[in-house]
């Protein structure tokens, strides 16, 4: 067998080279889930911003708390009127 035929028989890149494709697949799932989470948060923020002040007060929020509430950082007593 000649040298040229041996080189032609070998693949240019191995699919098992360090698990590259397996890691890429894992990261793509993580990235896709982060994108879905982001889109859900943006939709929730949009919905809350469309509410009037009375509706927001009924659920215990002020306008300034909307984004924090969607992210889970709102303090329940912060917007309460005494």
C-alpha positions, 0 to 999 in steps of 0.5 A: 500500500502506498503512502498516498492511499493510507492518507486517503483512507484515514478520516481528516478529523475524528468524531471522538476527538476529546468529546468536542461534539458532546460538549458542544451539544451540552452547551447548545442545550444550556444556551437554548434553555437560557434563551427560553427563560429570557423570552419567558421573563420578557413576556411576563414583564410585558404583561405586568407593564400592561396592568394599571396601578390598581391591578399591580397594587392588588398583587403587591407590586409597584411599577418599579418592582416589576423586573425584580419581581419577575427575576425573583428579587422583589421584597414583598413589604417594599411596595406596601403602603402603611 
